[in-house]
Amino acid sequence: MKELDDVLSRMDLDFLGSGQHAMGIEGFVKAIGDDNCFIIDVRTDKELEYVSLPFATHIPLAELPARKDEIPKDKQIIVYCSTIFRAAVAYTYLLANGFPKVKGVPVSMEEIVSVFKPKPLMKM
């Protein structure tokens, strides 16, 4: 619990205002295929049935404690979900459990999916 206390105590206005905890959609797109990044989809299994992104590892938030050994500590970890809320919970959990490089994607699933329409996809 001390680790969580330490993580939360660092989340002051300077930290949140700096944006170091987040990655925008442009950074997210650049991370796709980057060997130094590990992207985690923390949505539920049911949500995955409707929209699945092949470059992400699916670890539902509820399974994160049991599956954290699957996540490399030497890579930039990027977490996303459909509501932003679960990504924030996963972000905090991973930091508290010794993952030094974690970012959340504070955008909706609709915005993430829109990147993969023909015109934006061709720009990639």
N, C-alpha and C positions, 0 to 999 in steps of 0.2 A: 504494500500500500504506500510505502514511502516513495517509491519510484513514481507513482501516479501523483502524489502530493508535489514532488519536485517538478514534474512536467507541467502541472496546472499552475504552480507558482511562477513559472516563466512566461505564462500567457498573459502578459500585461499589454497596455496600449501600444508600447513601442514594438513589441513582438507582433501583435495582430496588425498594426498599422504598416509594418514593413512588408507584409505579404509573403514572408519567407516560409510560411506554412502551406501556401497554396500554389497551384500551377494552373494557369489559364488554359483555354482551349488550344492556343497556338503551341504552348509548351507541351501539352498533352499529345498533340499530333506529332511533334518532333520526337517525342519519346518512343513512339511506336516503332519497333524494329531496332531500337538502340540497345545493344547488348549490356549497357551499364544501367538499364532501367528494368524494373520488374513491376508490371501493372496488375493490380488486383481489383476485380469486380466483387464488391461485397453485397450485391443484391441476393435475393432469395432464389431458390431453384425455380419457383413458379415464374418469377420475373424473367429469368434467363430463357424460359421457353418462348417468350415473345420477342426478345431482342438479345442476340448473342454477338459479342465482338471477339473474333478469333485470336486477337493478339493479347488478350487478358487472361489471367489465371482466375478462375472462379472459386472464391472462398467466401461463402456466405458469412456475414458478420457473426451469426450465432455459432459458427464452426471455427472462427479465428483462434480462440484459445487452444483448441485441440489440434489445429493444423499450422500453428506458427512456425514449426520446424521446417515447413516446406518453403519458407520465405528466406531468401539470401540476405544476410546482414551487410554484405559488402556492395550492394547495389542501391541505386535510388529507388525507393519504393513509392509507387503512385497508387492511391486508392480512389475509387469512384463508386457511386451508386446512383439511384434514380432520384433521390431526395436530398442529397448533400449531407443530411443528418448522419446517416450511417457512415459515410466517408469520414466525417469529423470524429465519430466515436472510434472507428478503426485507426485513424491517424493518432489519436491520443493513446489508444491501447498499445499500438506498436512502439511509439516513443517510450512509453512506460516500461516496455518489455525489452529495451536495449537495442532497438533498431534506430541507428543514428541518422539515417537519411530518409525521411518520409515527407511526402507532400500529398495534400488532398486536392481534388479537382472540384472546385465550387461552382459547377455549372450543372444544368439539368440534363437528364438523359436525352431529351429532345435535341438539345444543342450539340451533344456529343454525336448523336446519330446524324444530324444534319451535315456534319463534316464529310460523311460518306455518300452524299448525293453526287451525281456525275460531275458537276462543275467544280465543287471544292476538291473532290477526289482527283480530278485531272491536274489540279494545281499541286497536289502532293507528288 
